[in-house]
Amino acid sequence: MATDSKGKESTVSGKSFVISRVVNAPRELVFKACTEREHLAHWWGPKGMELSIEKFEPRPGGVFHYKMSVPSGFEMWGKWIFREIVAPERFVFVSTFSDPDCGITRHPMAPEWPLETLTTFTLEEQGDKTKLTIESIPINASETERETFEGGFESMKGGFKGTFDQLEEYLRKA
């Protein structure tokens, strides 16, 4: 069991999406890059998208509300509601697509995508490097939503590869 974005008990089911990358930076710096506004603004999101942070409250119950956009005008909103933050080891949040008013919406290109996913970022020391693992699983999802989520794993791997590349590039400069 988990809690959804409204704090209610919810069911987590289906296969988890898991992706990891070892980055050339100490765990404390990687944790800051993931949980501090001034760092996150420089690398979060797919390559080619500009990130605009509307709200950022990295604490249990706090919200990260953001917009990603491209020069052609397409924009996509997202929201995290933080559940747990254990520095510098992990943080857990409920992730949703959103709108400019911080509401919950459907995926703009996949209407059968789960409304919410429970996501965990885990950071493990690997000498002077850090292994960052992201695990995400649907919350209160229908069978169709779970199938859509699982069908998106390859696309998600591609998106996170670009995001991890941007993180590594940012950390080289930090």
N, C-alpha and C positions, 0 to 999 in steps of 0.2 A: 504494500500500500504506500501511497505517497499523498501529497496534498496538491490540489490544482491551483490555478492562479488566484482563486478566491479563498484559499485556505481550507477548502473542504477535502474530506477524505476522497481518494480517487483510486482507480485501478490502473496499474501500469502493466501493459501486456504487449506481446509480440517480440520480434527480434530487435535487439539493440544495434544501432549503428555505432561502430567504434573505429576511430582513426587515431594514430599516434605519429609523432615526429620527435626526434631528438634534435634539440636546438643548441647552438654553441653559445650558451649564456648560463650564468648561475641561476638556480631556482628562485631566489629572492627577486632578481631582476625580471624574470619571466612572469612571476606572480604579479609584480607591480604593473608590467605591461598589459596584463589581462584584467586588472582590477582598479586601475587608476585612469581617470578620464583623459588626462593629458597624454598618456601613452597609448591607450586604446584607440583614440581618434586617428592615429597615424597608420594603423595596419588592419583593423577589423573589417572583414567583408571580402567579397570576391574581387579579384583584380579588375580594374577598370571602373569600379564604382566608388563614388565619393561618399564618405560617411559624415553625417551631421548628427551630433548628439543633442537631443532635446532635453533629456533628464538622465541623471546618473547618480544613483544612491546605492553604493556598494555595501549593503548591510542586509541582514535577514529581514525580509519584507520590503526592501527597497527595490526600485525600478530602474532599469536601463532602457530608455525609449529612444529609438534612433531611426533615421531615414537614410537609405542608400539610394543614390541616383546616378544617372549617366548623362553625358552631355546632350543626348537626343531628347531628354525630358522625362524618360521613364523613371519612376521612383517606386520604392518599396519600403514599407515601414516594418519595424520589428520591435519586440518588447521582451525583456527578461524580467522575471520577478525572483529576486534572490531568496533562496531558502537557507543556505548554509555557506559560511565562509570560514575556512580554517587555514590561516596564513602559515606558511607558504605552500601548503599541501594540496588544497582542493577548494573548489567552490561549486555549488549546486544551484540551479535555477530552473524555473519553468519558462520555456521559450514559446512565443507565439508570434504570428504575423499580426500587424497592428495597423492603425490608421493615424492620421495627424492628431487625433484627440486621445490617443493612448488606449483605444478600445481594442478588442480582440476581433480579428478578421480571418477570413480564409486566405490561403496561399493565392497570390494573384494569378498564378499560371497553373495551379493544380487544385481545383475546388474540392477534391476528395482527400487532400492532405489532412492529417490530424490537426485539430485546433491547437492542441498543446502537446509539448514534449518535455520530459524531464531530462535535463542535460547536466552532466558532471564533467568538469575539467579537473584532471588529476595531474600533479606535477611531481616527478620523481627525480631525485639527484642521480646523475650519472657521471661521477667525478666532477669536473668543472662544467659539465653540460647538464641539460635538463630534458627529460622525456615528458612531453606534454601529450596526454591522452584525453580525447573528447569522446564521451559516450552519451548517446541520446536514445530515448525510448518513448513511444507514444503514451499519453495519458487519456483514459476514458475514450479510447478510439474504437470505432466500429471495425468489423472485419475488413471492409472495403478500405477504410482509412489506414489500417495496418498494412494491407497489401500495397497500397499506394506508397506509403512510407518505405517499405522494404524494396519496392521497385525503383526507388530513387537513390539507392545506396551508391551506385556508380557515379551518378551526377553529383551527389554530395561529396564523394571522394575527390572529384575534379575541382569542385568549389573550394573545399578545404585545402587542397594542395596549393591553390593560389593564395589563400589566406595565410597558410603556414609560410609560404615563400615571402609574403609581405612582412610577416612577423620577424622572420630571420633577417631580412634586409633592414628593418627598423632596429633590431637588437644590435646589429653590427655598428650602427651609428650611435646608439644610446650610450 
